[in-house]
Amino acid sequence: MEQSFVICIRNDDYPASLEKRKLYVKLHDPEAEKKNFIRVIDESGEDYLYPEEYFAGVELSDETRRAIMTDLAAQELRK
């Protein structure tokens, strides 16, 4: 599944699941996007749908993207 990154800018209805100003992995979900939702891996470590207006897209350098993805993979191995 294609991944990109977003920053949470609102968490009105989900304060336990989303932290404002935090970087999240966005998973590509065309069906959700048609309905103005995006799928992100939230604080539970699972992927859920949230309103797209709760997030802003982020462009990362290749080096930063690799570092984050390496860290995420290491976290998965520790589970």
Backbone as XML, in Angstrom:
<?xml version="1.0"?>
<chain id="A" units="angstrom">
  <residue number="1" name="MET">
    <atom name="N" x="0.840" y="-1.176" z="0.000"/>
    <atom name="CA" x="0.000" y="0.000" z="0.000"/>
    <atom name="C" x="0.888" y="1.243" z="0.000"/>
  </residue>
  <residue number="2" name="GLU">
    <atom name="N" x="0.587" y="2.202" z="-0.868"/>
    <atom name="CA" x="1.361" y="3.439" z="-0.976"/>
    <atom name="C" x="1.209" y="4.268" z="0.299"/>
  </residue>
  <residue number="3" name="GLN">
    <atom name="N" x="2.316" y="4.851" z="0.747"/>
    <atom name="CA" x="2.305" y="5.642" z="1.974"/>
    <atom name="C" x="2.848" y="7.038" z="1.719"/>
  </residue>
  <residue number="4" name="SER">
    <atom name="N" x="2.271" y="7.997" z="2.417"/>
    <atom name="CA" x="2.800" y="9.355" z="2.436"/>
    <atom name="C" x="2.651" y="9.859" z="3.868"/>
  </residue>
  <residue number="5" name="PHE">
    <atom name="N" x="2.936" y="11.128" z="4.086"/>
    <atom name="CA" x="2.909" y="11.660" z="5.444"/>
    <atom name="C" x="2.021" y="12.890" z="5.524"/>
  </residue>
  <residue number="6" name="VAL">
    <atom name="N" x="1.359" y="13.038" z="6.660"/>
    <atom name="CA" x="0.508" y="14.188" z="6.933"/>
    <atom name="C" x="0.749" y="14.647" z="8.369"/>
  </residue>
  <residue number="7" name="ILE">
    <atom name="N" x="0.424" y="15.903" z="8.638"/>
    <atom name="CA" x="0.484" y="16.438" z="10.000"/>
    <atom name="C" x="-0.941" y="16.693" z="10.467"/>
  </residue>
  <residue number="8" name="CYS">
    <atom name="N" x="-1.228" y="16.278" z="11.681"/>
    <atom name="CA" x="-2.545" y="16.511" z="12.268"/>
    <atom name="C" x="-2.674" y="17.989" z="12.640"/>
  </residue>
  <residue number="9" name="ILE">
    <atom name="N" x="-3.727" y="18.629" z="12.143"/>
    <atom name="CA" x="-3.965" y="20.037" z="12.465"/>
    <atom name="C" x="-5.248" y="20.226" z="13.276"/>
  </residue>
  <residue number="10" name="ARG">
    <atom name="N" x="-6.046" y="19.168" z="13.398"/>
    <atom name="CA" x="-7.274" y="19.182" z="14.213"/>
    <atom name="C" x="-7.478" y="17.794" z="14.796"/>
  </residue>
  <residue number="11" name="ASN">
    <atom name="N" x="-8.077" y="17.742" z="15.977"/>
    <atom name="CA" x="-8.430" y="16.439" z="16.554"/>
    <atom name="C" x="-9.728" y="16.542" z="17.354"/>
  </residue>
  <residue number="12" name="ASP">
    <atom name="N" x="-10.594" y="17.453" z="16.944"/>
    <atom name="CA" x="-11.811" y="17.798" z="17.675"/>
    <atom name="C" x="-12.541" y="16.595" z="18.273"/>
  </residue>
  <residue number="13" name="ASP">
    <atom name="N" x="-12.836" y="15.614" z="17.476"/>
    <atom name="CA" x="-13.627" y="14.464" z="17.922"/>
    <atom name="C" x="-12.773" y="13.263" z="18.317"/>
  </residue>
  <residue number="14" name="TYR">
    <atom name="N" x="-11.458" y="13.380" z="18.206"/>
    <atom name="CA" x="-10.578" y="12.225" z="18.431"/>
    <atom name="C" x="-9.344" y="12.578" z="19.270"/>
  </residue>
  <residue number="15" name="PRO">
    <atom name="N" x="-9.477" y="13.261" z="20.394"/>
    <atom name="CA" x="-8.285" y="13.683" z="21.145"/>
    <atom name="C" x="-7.443" y="12.527" z="21.680"/>
  </residue>
  <residue number="16" name="ALA">
    <atom name="N" x="-8.039" y="11.374" z="21.918"/>
    <atom name="CA" x="-7.268" y="10.224" z="22.406"/>
    <atom name="C" x="-6.552" y="9.496" z="21.272"/>
  </residue>
  <residue number="17" name="SER">
    <atom name="N" x="-7.031" y="9.690" z="20.044"/>
    <atom name="CA" x="-6.485" y="8.956" z="18.902"/>
    <atom name="C" x="-5.512" y="9.759" z="18.059"/>
  </residue>
  <residue number="18" name="LEU">
    <atom name="N" x="-5.647" y="11.087" z="18.084"/>
    <atom name="CA" x="-4.818" y="11.954" z="17.246"/>
    <atom name="C" x="-4.190" y="13.063" z="18.076"/>
  </residue>
  <residue number="19" name="GLU">
    <atom name="N" x="-2.904" y="13.324" z="17.836"/>
    <atom name="CA" x="-2.204" y="14.433" z="18.490"/>
    <atom name="C" x="-1.986" y="15.549" z="17.478"/>
  </residue>
  <residue number="20" name="LYS">
    <atom name="N" x="-2.432" y="16.751" z="17.820"/>
    <atom name="CA" x="-2.191" y="17.883" z="16.928"/>
    <atom name="C" x="-0.693" y="18.124" z="16.794"/>
  </residue>
  <residue number="21" name="ARG">
    <atom name="N" x="-0.279" y="18.532" z="15.593"/>
    <atom name="CA" x="1.110" y="18.830" z="15.224"/>
    <atom name="C" x="1.987" y="17.584" z="15.121"/>
  </residue>
  <residue number="22" name="LYS">
    <atom name="N" x="1.402" y="16.404" z="15.156"/>
    <atom name="CA" x="2.183" y="15.169" z="15.030"/>
    <atom name="C" x="2.147" y="14.673" z="13.586"/>
  </residue>
  <residue number="23" name="LEU">
    <atom name="N" x="3.259" y="14.092" z="13.153"/>
    <atom name="CA" x="3.377" y="13.505" z="11.825"/>
    <atom name="C" x="2.780" y="12.106" z="11.838"/>
  </residue>
  <residue number="24" name="TYR">
    <atom name="N" x="1.932" y="11.804" z="10.846"/>
    <atom name="CA" x="1.304" y="10.490" z="10.728"/>
    <atom name="C" x="1.569" y="9.901" z="9.351"/>
  </residue>
  <residue number="25" name="VAL">
    <atom name="N" x="1.607" y="8.576" z="9.296"/>
    <atom name="CA" x="1.693" y="7.865" z="8.025"/>
    <atom name="C" x="0.290" y="7.815" z="7.439"/>
  </residue>
  <residue number="26" name="LYS">
    <atom name="N" x="0.154" y="8.276" z="6.211"/>
    <atom name="CA" x="-1.110" y="8.210" z="5.485"/>
    <atom name="C" x="-1.036" y="7.031" z="4.524"/>
  </residue>
  <residue number="27" name="LEU">
    <atom name="N" x="-2.046" y="6.172" z="4.568"/>
    <atom name="CA" x="-2.124" y="5.035" z="3.662"/>
    <atom name="C" x="-3.064" y="5.379" z="2.514"/>
  </residue>
  <residue number="28" name="HIS">
    <atom name="N" x="-2.681" y="5.025" z="1.313"/>
    <atom name="CA" x="-3.485" y="5.317" z="0.129"/>
    <atom name="C" x="-4.770" y="4.494" z="0.172"/>
  </residue>
  <residue number="29" name="ASP">
    <atom name="N" x="-5.926" y="5.163" z="0.140"/>
    <atom name="CA" x="-7.234" y="4.505" z="0.168"/>
    <atom name="C" x="-8.179" y="5.314" z="-0.723"/>
  </residue>
  <residue number="30" name="PRO">
    <atom name="N" x="-8.226" y="4.984" z="-2.018"/>
    <atom name="CA" x="-9.024" y="5.771" z="-2.963"/>
    <atom name="C" x="-10.505" y="5.863" z="-2.598"/>
  </residue>
  <residue number="31" name="GLU">
    <atom name="N" x="-11.078" y="4.801" z="-2.076"/>
    <atom name="CA" x="-12.498" y="4.823" z="-1.712"/>
    <atom name="C" x="-12.757" y="5.813" z="-0.582"/>
  </residue>
  <residue number="32" name="ALA">
    <atom name="N" x="-11.898" y="5.821" z="0.412"/>
    <atom name="CA" x="-12.048" y="6.762" z="1.527"/>
    <atom name="C" x="-11.873" y="8.198" z="1.035"/>
  </residue>
  <residue number="33" name="GLU">
    <atom name="N" x="-10.902" y="8.409" z="0.157"/>
    <atom name="CA" x="-10.611" y="9.749" z="-0.340"/>
    <atom name="C" x="-11.776" y="10.320" z="-1.142"/>
  </residue>
  <residue number="34" name="LYS">
    <atom name="N" x="-12.534" y="9.458" z="-1.811"/>
    <atom name="CA" x="-13.724" y="9.911" z="-2.540"/>
    <atom name="C" x="-14.754" y="10.508" z="-1.588"/>
  </residue>
  <residue number="35" name="LYS">
    <atom name="N" x="-14.723" y="10.080" z="-0.329"/>
    <atom name="CA" x="-15.688" y="10.532" z="0.681"/>
    <atom name="C" x="-15.071" y="11.562" z="1.633"/>
  </residue>
  <residue number="36" name="ASN">
    <atom name="N" x="-13.912" y="12.123" z="1.230"/>
    <atom name="CA" x="-13.209" y="13.150" z="2.021"/>
    <atom name="C" x="-12.685" y="12.645" z="3.357"/>
  </residue>
  <residue number="37" name="PHE">
    <atom name="N" x="-12.256" y="11.392" z="3.367"/>
    <atom name="CA" x="-11.591" y="10.813" z="4.528"/>
    <atom name="C" x="-10.210" y="10.344" z="4.104"/>
  </residue>
  <residue number="38" name="ILE">
    <atom name="N" x="-9.309" y="10.245" z="5.074"/>
    <atom name="CA" x="-8.017" y="9.633" z="4.800"/>
    <atom name="C" x="-7.756" y="8.562" z="5.851"/>
  </residue>
  <residue number="39" name="ARG">
    <atom name="N" x="-6.943" y="7.600" z="5.481"/>
    <atom name="CA" x="-6.592" y="6.498" z="6.377"/>
    <atom name="C" x="-5.193" y="6.759" z="6.919"/>
  </residue>
  <residue number="40" name="VAL">
    <atom name="N" x="-5.089" y="6.853" z="8.245"/>
    <atom name="CA" x="-3.791" y="7.057" z="8.884"/>
    <atom name="C" x="-3.581" y="6.018" z="9.976"/>
  </residue>
  <residue number="41" name="ILE">
    <atom name="N" x="-2.319" y="5.790" z="10.300"/>
    <atom name="CA" x="-1.974" y="4.938" z="11.439"/>
    <atom name="C" x="-1.964" y="5.861" z="12.654"/>
  </residue>
  <residue number="42" name="ASP">
    <atom name="N" x="-2.919" y="5.653" z="13.569"/>
    <atom name="CA" x="-3.075" y="6.577" z="14.694"/>
    <atom name="C" x="-2.327" y="6.111" z="15.935"/>
  </residue>
  <residue number="43" name="GLU">
    <atom name="N" x="-2.647" y="6.705" z="17.079"/>
    <atom name="CA" x="-1.942" y="6.416" z="18.329"/>
    <atom name="C" x="-2.082" y="4.967" z="18.780"/>
  </residue>
  <residue number="44" name="SER">
    <atom name="N" x="-3.106" y="4.270" z="18.304"/>
    <atom name="CA" x="-3.289" y="2.862" z="18.668"/>
    <atom name="C" x="-2.327" y="1.956" z="17.905"/>
  </residue>
  <residue number="45" name="GLY">
    <atom name="N" x="-1.707" y="2.504" z="16.846"/>
    <atom name="CA" x="-0.833" y="1.702" z="15.997"/>
    <atom name="C" x="-1.586" y="1.018" z="14.869"/>
  </residue>
  <residue number="46" name="GLU">
    <atom name="N" x="-2.891" y="1.233" z="14.825"/>
    <atom name="CA" x="-3.743" y="0.664" z="13.774"/>
    <atom name="C" x="-4.128" y="1.764" z="12.792"/>
  </residue>
  <residue number="47" name="ASP">
    <atom name="N" x="-4.597" y="1.354" z="11.607"/>
    <atom name="CA" x="-5.036" y="2.355" z="10.640"/>
    <atom name="C" x="-6.549" y="2.547" z="10.731"/>
  </residue>
  <residue number="48" name="TYR">
    <atom name="N" x="-6.949" y="3.817" z="10.713"/>
    <atom name="CA" x="-8.355" y="4.206" z="10.795"/>
    <atom name="C" x="-8.617" y="5.366" z="9.853"/>
  </residue>
  <residue number="49" name="LEU">
    <atom name="N" x="-9.897" y="5.574" z="9.552"/>
    <atom name="CA" x="-10.310" y="6.692" z="8.713"/>
    <atom name="C" x="-10.623" y="7.912" z="9.563"/>
  </residue>
  <residue number="50" name="TYR">
    <atom name="N" x="-10.174" y="9.072" z="9.066"/>
    <atom name="CA" x="-10.454" y="10.347" z="9.725"/>
    <atom name="C" x="-10.795" y="11.374" z="8.653"/>
  </residue>
  <residue number="51" name="PRO">
    <atom name="N" x="-11.520" y="12.428" z="9.027"/>
    <atom name="CA" x="-11.816" y="13.486" z="8.054"/>
    <atom name="C" x="-10.519" y="14.097" z="7.519"/>
  </residue>
  <residue number="52" name="GLU">
    <atom name="N" x="-10.460" y="14.283" z="6.203"/>
    <atom name="CA" x="-9.217" y="14.797" z="5.603"/>
    <atom name="C" x="-8.884" y="16.206" z="6.078"/>
  </residue>
  <residue number="53" name="GLU">
    <atom name="N" x="-9.893" y="16.987" z="6.513"/>
    <atom name="CA" x="-9.599" y="18.351" z="6.963"/>
    <atom name="C" x="-8.872" y="18.388" z="8.306"/>
  </residue>
  <residue number="54" name="TYR">
    <atom name="N" x="-8.683" y="17.241" z="8.932"/>
    <atom name="CA" x="-7.929" y="17.166" z="10.184"/>
    <atom name="C" x="-6.423" y="17.113" z="9.934"/>
  </residue>
  <residue number="55" name="PHE">
    <atom name="N" x="-6.011" y="17.063" z="8.653"/>
    <atom name="CA" x="-4.603" y="16.868" z="8.318"/>
    <atom name="C" x="-4.151" y="17.805" z="7.208"/>
  </residue>
  <residue number="56" name="ALA">
    <atom name="N" x="-2.853" y="18.069" z="7.192"/>
    <atom name="CA" x="-2.213" y="18.806" z="6.102"/>
    <atom name="C" x="-1.108" y="17.916" z="5.539"/>
  </residue>
  <residue number="57" name="GLY">
    <atom name="N" x="-1.006" y="17.873" z="4.220"/>
    <atom name="CA" x="0.029" y="17.077" z="3.577"/>
    <atom name="C" x="1.417" y="17.644" z="3.836"/>
  </residue>
  <residue number="58" name="VAL">
    <atom name="N" x="2.420" y="16.763" z="3.797"/>
    <atom name="CA" x="3.801" y="17.158" z="4.073"/>
    <atom name="C" x="4.717" y="16.529" z="3.030"/>
  </residue>
  <residue number="59" name="GLU">
    <atom name="N" x="5.644" y="17.319" z="2.508"/>
    <atom name="CA" x="6.683" y="16.809" z="1.615"/>
    <atom name="C" x="7.954" y="16.611" z="2.433"/>
  </residue>
  <residue number="60" name="LEU">
    <atom name="N" x="8.512" y="15.420" z="2.398"/>
    <atom name="CA" x="9.734" y="15.119" z="3.144"/>
    <atom name="C" x="10.875" y="14.839" z="2.179"/>
  </residue>
  <residue number="61" name="SER">
    <atom name="N" x="12.079" y="15.143" z="2.607"/>
    <atom name="CA" x="13.243" y="14.789" z="1.798"/>
    <atom name="C" x="13.370" y="13.267" z="1.776"/>
  </residue>
  <residue number="62" name="ASP">
    <atom name="N" x="14.065" y="12.745" z="0.790"/>
    <atom name="CA" x="14.271" y="11.294" z="0.707"/>
    <atom name="C" x="14.965" y="10.772" z="1.959"/>
  </residue>
  <residue number="63" name="GLU">
    <atom name="N" x="15.943" y="11.520" z="2.455"/>
    <atom name="CA" x="16.685" y="11.102" z="3.646"/>
    <atom name="C" x="15.760" y="11.013" z="4.868"/>
  </residue>
  <residue number="64" name="THR">
    <atom name="N" x="14.904" y="12.012" z="5.038"/>
    <atom name="CA" x="13.975" y="12.014" z="6.172"/>
    <atom name="C" x="12.965" y="10.885" z="6.041"/>
  </residue>
  <residue number="65" name="ARG">
    <atom name="N" x="12.434" y="10.696" z="4.843"/>
    <atom name="CA" x="11.465" y="9.618" z="4.596"/>
    <atom name="C" x="12.092" y="8.257" z="4.929"/>
  </residue>
  <residue number="66" name="ARG">
    <atom name="N" x="13.314" y="8.019" z="4.472"/>
    <atom name="CA" x="13.993" y="6.743" z="4.751"/>
    <atom name="C" x="14.189" y="6.546" z="6.250"/>
  </residue>
  <residue number="67" name="ALA">
    <atom name="N" x="14.595" y="7.611" z="6.947"/>
    <atom name="CA" x="14.819" y="7.510" z="8.394"/>
    <atom name="C" x="13.526" y="7.158" z="9.121"/>
  </residue>
  <residue number="68" name="ILE">
    <atom name="N" x="12.440" y="7.796" z="8.745"/>
    <atom name="CA" x="11.153" y="7.511" z="9.393"/>
    <atom name="C" x="10.698" y="6.093" z="9.085"/>
  </residue>
  <residue number="69" name="MET">
    <atom name="N" x="10.795" y="5.683" z="7.833"/>
    <atom name="CA" x="10.346" y="4.338" z="7.463"/>
    <atom name="C" x="11.211" y="3.269" z="8.132"/>
  </residue>
  <residue number="70" name="THR">
    <atom name="N" x="12.509" y="3.514" z="8.278"/>
    <atom name="CA" x="13.394" y="2.577" z="8.972"/>
    <atom name="C" x="12.985" y="2.455" z="10.431"/>
  </residue>
  <residue number="71" name="ASP">
    <atom name="N" x="12.687" y="3.591" z="11.061"/>
    <atom name="CA" x="12.253" y="3.587" z="12.458"/>
    <atom name="C" x="10.923" y="2.853" z="12.613"/>
  </residue>
  <residue number="72" name="LEU">
    <atom name="N" x="9.981" y="3.093" z="11.720"/>
    <atom name="CA" x="8.687" y="2.405" z="11.787"/>
    <atom name="C" x="8.854" y="0.896" z="11.630"/>
  </residue>
  <residue number="73" name="ALA">
    <atom name="N" x="9.720" y="0.483" z="10.713"/>
    <atom name="CA" x="9.966" y="-0.949" z="10.512"/>
    <atom name="C" x="10.577" y="-1.564" z="11.768"/>
  </residue>
  <residue number="74" name="ALA">
    <atom name="N" x="11.494" y="-0.856" z="12.406"/>
    <atom name="CA" x="12.112" y="-1.359" z="13.640"/>
    <atom name="C" x="11.077" y="-1.485" z="14.752"/>
  </residue>
  <residue number="75" name="GLN">
    <atom name="N" x="10.150" y="-0.537" z="14.835"/>
    <atom name="CA" x="9.079" y="-0.614" z="15.834"/>
    <atom name="C" x="8.213" y="-1.845" z="15.605"/>
  </residue>
  <residue number="76" name="GLU">
    <atom name="N" x="7.915" y="-2.131" z="14.356"/>
    <atom name="CA" x="7.098" y="-3.308" z="14.032"/>
    <atom name="C" x="7.797" y="-4.594" z="14.459"/>
  </residue>
  <residue number="77" name="LEU">
    <atom name="N" x="9.106" y="-4.658" z="14.285"/>
    <atom name="CA" x="9.861" y="-5.853" z="14.665"/>
    <atom name="C" x="9.870" y="-6.061" z="16.177"/>
  </residue>
  <residue number="78" name="ARG">
    <atom name="N" x="9.804" y="-4.964" z="16.932"/>
    <atom name="CA" x="9.807" y="-5.065" z="18.397"/>
    <atom name="C" x="8.466" y="-5.519" z="18.958"/>
  </residue>
  <residue number="79" name="LYS">
    <atom name="N" x="7.415" y="-5.455" z="18.169"/>
    <atom name="CA" x="6.078" y="-5.846" z="18.657"/>
    <atom name="C" x="5.978" y="-7.332" z="18.866"/>
  </residue>
</chain>
